[in-house]
Amino acid sequence: MTTTRGDNPPEERITEPDAGTGPLDKGPDTWPVGGATPGPVEPYDNPASRRPRHGKKVSLMMVSGVASLGLGLAVGTLPVPYVVEKPGPTFNTLGEARGEPVIGVTGRETYPAAGNLDLTTVYVEGGPNGPVSILGAFAAWLDPSKSVYPEELIYPKGTTREQADEQSSVAMATSQENAVASALKELEIPFGQELQAAGLSNGSPSEGKIAPGDVFRSINGKAVTALSVIQDELAAGKGAPATVVLDREGEQVTETITPMDNGEGRYILGVMLKFKFTFPFDVKISLDTVGGPSAGMMFSLGIIDKLTPGDLTGGRHVAGTGEITPDGKVGPIGGVAQKMQGARAAGATLFLAPAANCDEVVGHIPDGLQVVKVANLAEARDAVELAASGQDTSGLAACTSN
């Protein structure tokens, strides 16, 4: 999911009312100075003497009430292991952030773009971002614009704020590179792409044979031009040893590795991979207050608009979300309900949502917002272009309930 860093909007605070003394809380009964100590006084003989006794009871009730209120408030502020998601701000990928273009291109002709292609975000409370109280979780549960999840569904146990921020920053950097690659592929602009080992999984069959930084050149004699080449070869081999040629710091290394079954009938090398791109020009994305992978699709559309004449949006206000792969596939994200709310609040009338998120879209679409489901960048681009042309968009793919 794409999250927004920085201060969240202030939460409502419940303050304890002033515990001032009421008119009956006057302190202890007093006797006149001098003279003999009076005897018993009947209540009806001295009404004034009745007020202090009644005042003691009321005072005790007030003290008890205040104490109960204080105890209730104390319990309400206890932390609970839940995470609250709520709508965050939107950012126009065709506009500026902090005085700089969100998308800047150097070394290639660009074209001015009007309209909005907004990426959407969510604020996340709880987990490493700070505890959520019982009252906060309950209030969020009652608020249709917010969602409440068990903490372990969002963050692995023990995740620190620093780790969460680092993971979010890495995911954002990866999404930006993937966005550039997918946009250039959509525009049929050539660029270099290599698969590089980023690390090994536990019990990997590649232990001692593949090292982080190794670049895949071929597998069983076939050039590795995409991840699918490796996957297809391993599937065809059905567990047979595979011959892999690697580039290790400029030297060619050949290894024979017997893949393992991942438990789901798929054979793997046990290597975590990342893409290494060589682009023909520079694309800089300036948005350091946002993290996570789910802005990828909107970055891709923004890059396409910058590199092509005319306005992709036709001046329309479009928003969306979705992770992007280098080959243009749009993946699911978190917080789609909150992102639709944020998009509509910012003025969007068309929203692009990953097809895999349709179950979370149905029943949560704000009034005045048309949601189009997309599975890849080409579908997203077609939807925006149709809307820009002024034609009827009611025939575009929509999320439906099962």
N, C-alpha and C positions, 0 to 999 in steps of 0.2 A: 504494500500500500504506500501511497505518497503522503507523507506527514509534513506538517509545518513546524519548524523550530521557532523558538522564541516564546514570549509570554502569551498565554492563552487569555481570552476575555475573562475578566474577573468573575468569579463565582459569587452567587448571593450568599451572604453570611447571615446566620441566625444569631442575633445578639440577645443577651439576657436583659430583660427590662430592669430599670432602676428599682432597687428594693427599698424605697423610702418608707418612712413610718406613716401609717394611716392615722385618722383622727382618733381612733380608739386606742392607739398604742402610745400611752402616755407615761409609762413607767409604773413603779409600785404604788400601792395605796399609801396615803400619808395621813397622819393624825395631827390635830392642832397642837401647837407648842404650849406647854404649861397645863396645869390642872390635872385632875386625876385621869387615870386611864379609863376611857369609857367602856361601858359594858357592851354586850351584844346589841346590835342594831338590826331591826327587822328591815327587810328589803324595801317594803312600802313606806317606812318612816324616813328613809334617806336615799332617794333615787340616785344621787350623785355617787354614792358608794357602790351602786350596782355597775356603773360604767367601767371602773377599773377591772372588776372581776370579769366582765364580759370581754374587756379589751385583752386580758390575758389569753382567753380562749382564741380570740381572733388572731392575736399575735402568734400563738403557737401554730394555728392553722396556716398563717402566712409563711412562717418559717418552714413548716413542713412542705408547703406547696413549692416554695422557692428551692428547697433542697431537692424535691422530686424533679423539678424542672432542670436543675443543675445536673442531677444524675442522668436524666434523659438526654440532655445535651452532650454530656460526657460520653455516654454510650454511643450516641449518634455520630460522634467524631472518631470512633475507633476505626482503624483501617480494615478493609476487607480485600481478599485476593481477587479483585475484579478489575477489568479495564473498561473505560468508557470512551466511545468514539463519538465525536460531534462534528458538524460541518466546519471546515476550515476555509480560508480564503482561496480565491481563484487567481490565476496569473495568465495573462494573454501572451501566448508564445510569439505573437506578432508585434508585441509592444515592448515596453521597457520595465526594468526593475531596478530601483535605486539609481536611476539616471543612466543605466546602460541597457542596450538592446538585450532582450532575453536570448535571442539567437543572433549571433554575429558571424558573418562569412567574409573571409579574406582570400584573395587569389582566384575568385570566380565572380562573374557578373551576377548581380542580384537585382531584384525588382521590388519597388515599394508595394506593401500589402495593407489593405484596409480590412475592417471587420475584426472579429475575434475568433481565435482558436484557443480557448481557455483550457489549461490543465487544472484539475481540481485536487483539493487536499482535504485531509481530516486532521483535527486535533485529537491526540490520544492522551488520556489521563490514566494513571495507574501503572503498575509494573515499575520499571526503572525510572519512569517520569515522575514518580511521587505517588504516595498512597491515595486511594479513593476511600472516603468514609462511608459508613453505612447509610447515612442520610444522602450523601452524594450519589451513591449507587441506586438507592431507591428513587430519588428524584429523576435520575437519568432513565430509569426503567419506565417511569410514567410519561416521559417526554418522547413523543413519536419521532423527533428529529435526531435522537441519540440511540445508540446501541450499547448494550452491556454484555461483556463476554468474560468467562473465567480467564484469569491471567495467563494460565499455562497454554491456552489456545493461541495467544498472541506472542508471548515471549517464553523461551525456554527457562526453566527454573534456574535462578541464580544469575540471570543476565543483569549486568550493571548498566548504568546510564552511559558510561563511556563506550561499552561494547555495543549497546543499541545504536548510539550515534555513529560509531565507526561502520557498523553493518549497513546502516541507512545511507551513509555517504558513499560506500563502495557500490551499493545497489544503484544509487543515482548516477554515479560515474559510468557504470556498465550500461545503464539504460540510455545514456546520452550517446555513447559509442554505437550501440545497437540502433539507435534512432537515425544516426547519420548513415550507417550502412544500409538500413532498410529503405531510407529515402533515396539514396543514390541508386540502389537496385531498382526501385520503382521507376526512377527516371532514366534507367539504363545508362548510367554513368559508371564506367569501369573503376574498380578499386581493388587493392590487394587485401586478401583475407587468409589468415593462417590460424591453425588450432594449436594452442600451447598448453602444456601441462601446468596446472596451478597447484596441484598437490595430489596426495594419494589417500584413498579411503582406508579404514581399518581392515587389516587382513587382505590387502590388495594383492592380486597375483602379479602385479607390476613392481612390487617391492624389490629394490636393488637393480631394476632394469630401466625404469623411467624415472627421471628426476624433474622437480619443478623447473620450469623454464625451457624444457625440451619442446621443440616444434615438430609436429607430425608431418612427414613428407609423403609416406605411402604405407599402405597396409595390403599385404599379399600381392604386391606389385601394382596396386591401383593408387593413383595420386589422390591424396586427401585434400579435396577442394571444399568439403563441407562435413559437418558432423555426421550427416546421414550416410556418408561413404563408410565410415568406421562402423556405424550401427548395422548397416546392411551386410557388411562382410562378416561380422561376428554372428549375426543371425543365420547367414547361409552356412557358416562353419559348424554350427550347433555344438560348440564347445571344443572344436579342434584347435590346436595351436595356431596362432597367427604370427606372421612375420611383419614386424613393424620397423620402418626406417625413420630415424629421428635426426633432427639437426640440433646438436648440442654445442652451443658456443662456437658455431662455424664449422664444426666437424660432423661428418656423417657417422651415425651409430646405428647398427642393425641388431635388433633383439627379437627372440622368439618367445612369445608369451601365451600361456594357456589360459583363456578367459574362464571366469567363474559364473555360475548361475546366480542371479541376484535374488532367487527365491520366488520369482514370478515368471520363470521360464524365459528370461531374457539374459543373454550372455554379455558380460561387461569386462573391461580391463581394470576396473577399480581406480580410474584416474579422473580427477576433477579437472575440467577443461575450461579455458577461457579463449576468447577470440583475440587475435592480434591483427589490427587493421592498418593498412597504409592507404590513406585518402589522398586524392589529387589536389586538394585545397583544404584550408583550415575552417573548421566550424567550431565556434566557441559558444557555449551555453552558460549564461551568467544567472544563476539562481541559487545562491548559497544558503538560503533559509529553508530550502525544501529538500527532503531526503526520500529515499525509496525508489522502487523501479517503475511505479505505475504511471509516470508521466511520459513514458517512451512513445506511445502512439501519437500523442499530441505534439511532442517535439518533432516527430517524423513529418506530420502534416505541416507544421510551421516551416520546416526546412524546405519542403516541396514548394510551398507558397513563395518563399523567398527566392527560390532558384528558377521560378517560371514566370513568364509575363502575365499580367492581369491579377485579379483577386480571386483566390480559390474560393473564398466564402461569399463573394458577391456583396460584401458588406454585412452579411448576416452574423448573428451572435451564436457561435457554436462552441460547445464545451464537450469534454469527454475524458475518458480514462482508459488505461490498459497498458500492460507490459508489452514490449515489442521484442521480437527476435531479429537477428540480422537478415533473415529471409522474409521478414514482413508478417509473421504470424502474431496475432494479438492474443495475449494470455490473460487469465483472470487476475483480479486484484481484490483487496479488502476495502471495506467502507463504502461500497458503491451507493448505498442508500443515502449516506451523509453527503457524498459527492454530488448526487443529483440535487439535493436540497441546496447545497452551496452554489451550484451552477445556476439554478433558477433564481436564487436570491440576487445573483450578480447580473441577471438579465438575459441569460441564455434561453433560447427557444428550441434548440436542437441539441440532443445529447447522444454521444457515441459510447456505447457500452460493450464490453467483451461478451460474446455469445455465451461463454462459459459462466457468466455471472447472472444469467437470465432469472434464475430462481430467486435471487436477491433483489432483482429489479421489479418483478411483478408485485403489485400491491403497495409500492413505495414511490411511485412516480408523482412528483408535484404537479399541481394544476398548471397548464400552460406550457408544459415541457414535453416535446416529442422525443422518445427514446428509440434509437436505432441500434439493433444488435449487429456487431461486426466480428468476423473471425480473422480478418487480415487487413493489411494496410490498403490494398486495392479497393476493398469494399468500403472502407472508411472514406477514402478519397472520392469514390463514386457518389456516396451519400452527400458529401459536402458540395460537390459540383452540381448535383441535381438541385439541392436547396438553393444554391447560388443562382441557378438559371431561372428561378421563379416558378418552376414547374411543380406540379402536385407531388408531395412527398409521402402521401398516405400509403403508397404501395411499397415503401421501403420495409425491409425486414424488421419485425418488432418482437419483443419478448412476450411469450404467452405462457399461461399456467398449464401444467401437465394435466 
